[in-house]
Amino acid sequence: MSRRSVEVTADLVLRAYRHGLFPMAEGRAGDKLFWLDPVKRGVLPLDGFHLPRRLLRTVLGGSFAVTADRNFPGTIAGCATPLPGRTDTWINPRIERLFTDLFHMGHAHSVETWQDGTLVGGLYGVVLGGAFFGESMFSFARDASKVALVHLVARLRLGGFRLLDTQFVTAHLTRFGAAEIPRDQYRQQLAEAVDHPAVWLADPGAELLAAAFRQLAERD
């Protein structure tokens, strides 16, 4: 008797996130997906975000135009683009289709940074209740992804989110306060966050954002 494989759909991905799992592909050219449930999970505490003064000046200085949900396909494509030191990526066309479906369902969002009308950086992730699951980010210009991250954190705080899941911790994220926590502790935070009502604010307005940025800097 043959074993039928389960079709991976956007709905299945959402159910997996609710239980602490997330999908990845082995490489850009591969078609297979696998599920991860790390023993230690990366999180970036929304109340402990570290915003350096220099980066605050960049955020407020107008070097980048920043939008949310303006170009989700372009953002995920940017995250999948090979870069020096990263010749392959776990984002294959199947992952792109699944997360674009989630975007159309209102469960995935992007933050984009632009210079002279060109998309030069950004990030995307999944939303369930008061949890944001950060998937990937990219930068074709200095500080482009960092500015997108600051905008993300400001929006999450304004919208009442409780959890920013980074999946893994990198040296880049550690500078902003990201840390690893044990799987059991993560699942406890996850359970509380996904059932907490929160609002994704694609455009909170310049005044609210500026106040949120300054509040982040004051906490540093």
N, C-alpha and C positions, 0 to 999 in steps of 0.2 A: 504494500500500500504506500503510495507516494505521499510525501509531506508537502502540503501547499504553503507557499510563502505568503506572509501577510503583506498586503499592499500598504506601503507607507504613504499616508495622506496627510494633509494639513491638520485634520481633526485628530489623527493618531499622534502627530507631533505635539499637539497641545496637551493631550492626555499624558504623554511621556514627560513633558515639562512639569506637569502638576505633581508627578511622582519623583522628580529629581533626575530624570534622564534627558540626554540631548543627543542629536544625531550628528555624525560627521562622515565625510567620505575619505577614502584612503588617499586620493589624489585628484587633481583636476581632470585627468583623463579617465579615471575609473568611474564605474556606474554604481558600484555597491555602496551601501550605507551601513554604518554600525553605530550602536548605542553606547554612550559612555555614562558612567556613574562613578566619578572619582572618589577615592577614599578621603581625599581632602579637596575642598571646594574653594575657589576664589570668590571673595565678596569684597565690595567696596562700600564701607559704611557711609550712608548718606549724611549722617551727623558727624562724621570724622573725615570728611573729604579735605585734602590738603591742597590749597590753591596758592601757589607762589605769587608774590606781588608782581614779578615780571610778567607772568602769564596773565594776571588780571589786567595789566596795562595793555597787553596784546588784545585781550578779549574786548576791552572797552575802546581800544584805539581805532577800530574800524578797518583793520588790515584785511579782514574777511567779512563777506556777507554770509550770514548764517540762516538757514531755513530748516524746516522739519517736514518730512513727508513730501517734499517737492520732487525728488527724483530717487525713489527707492530702487528701481532697477539699476540706475547708474551707480548708486552707492554700493550695492552688493557686487556689481561688476568691478568696481574699483577695489573692493576688498579681495576679489579673486585674482587681481592682476599681479603677475610675478614682479618682484622687486629685487634689487641687489641683496644677496644674503637670504632670499626666500624665492627660490626658483619654482617651487610647487606650492599648491594650496589645497586645503581640505574642502574648499567650496567648488563642487562640480556643478554641471548644468542641472542635475536633479535637485541639489540643494537650492539652487537659484529659483527653480520653479516652485518648490514647496514653500519657501519663505515669501516669494512674491504672492502666492495664494494666501498666505497668512496676512500679508499686507492688505490685500483686497478684502479680507474678512475683518480688518480692524485690529488684528492681534500682532502685527509687526510694524515697526516704525523706524524711520531713519532721521539722522541729523546730518545736514550737508554744509560744507564750507566752500565758498566760492571766491575767486579772484578774477575780476574783469569778465564776469559771466562764465567762467570755466570752473567746473567742479574739480577741486583740488584736494578734497579730504572729506572724511565723514565716518559714520558708524551706523550700525543697524542692530536691532534686537527684537525680542518677543515680549509681549505684555500679557500677563494674567493677573487680574485683580491688582493688588498693590506690589507686584513683583515685576521687575524688568530684567530680562535675561540678555545680557550683552553678548552678541555673537562675534562681531569682528569690526575692525576699523582700518582705515587706510589714510595715507598722507602722501601727496605729491608735492607739497610745499611745507617749509618749516612751520611747525606748530599747528598745522591744519587739523590733524586728528585731536590734538590736545584741546584746541578751542571747541571742537565738536563735543568732546567729553565734558568740558565745563558747562556748555549749554545743556547737555543731557542731564547732568546732575541738578542744575538749576530747575529744569522743567519737572524732574521727578520730585524734588522737594516741594515745589509749588503745587504739584498735583496730588500730594499726599501719599506718595509711594513709600514702601517700607524696606524693600530689598532691591539691591543692585547686584546681580549675580554676574561675575566676570568669568565663570567656569574655571579658568586657570589664572595664576598670578605670574606676571612678567615683571622684569625690572622697570619697564615703562609704567606699569600700573602701581607698582609699589611706591613710586614717588608721590602718588596721589592718596595713599593710605590703604591700598588694597592688601588683603591678607588671606591666608588659608585658614579654614576652620574644618574640624572633623565632620564627616558625613552626617552623623546623628545630629549635631548642632545645626548644620545646614538645613536638614530636613525639618527640624523644629521651626526655624525661621521661615522656611518656605511655606509650611502649612499655615502659619499665621498670616503671611503676606498674601497668598493667592486668594484668600477669602476676605481680604480687607478691601473696601471700595477705594478706588483711586481714579484720577482723571488724567489722561494724556493731553497735555497742552501743547499743541503744535505751534501756536502763536500766542503766548501769554501777553505780549505787548512789551515795548522797549522799557517802560518805566519799571514794570514788575521784574523783568529780567535783570536790569541794572541793580535793583535793590537786592535781588537774590545773589548776584555775583559779589556784591560788597559784603553781604552777610557771610558768604563762604570765606572770603578773605579775612574777615574779622575773627573767624573761628580758628584760623591758622595760628 
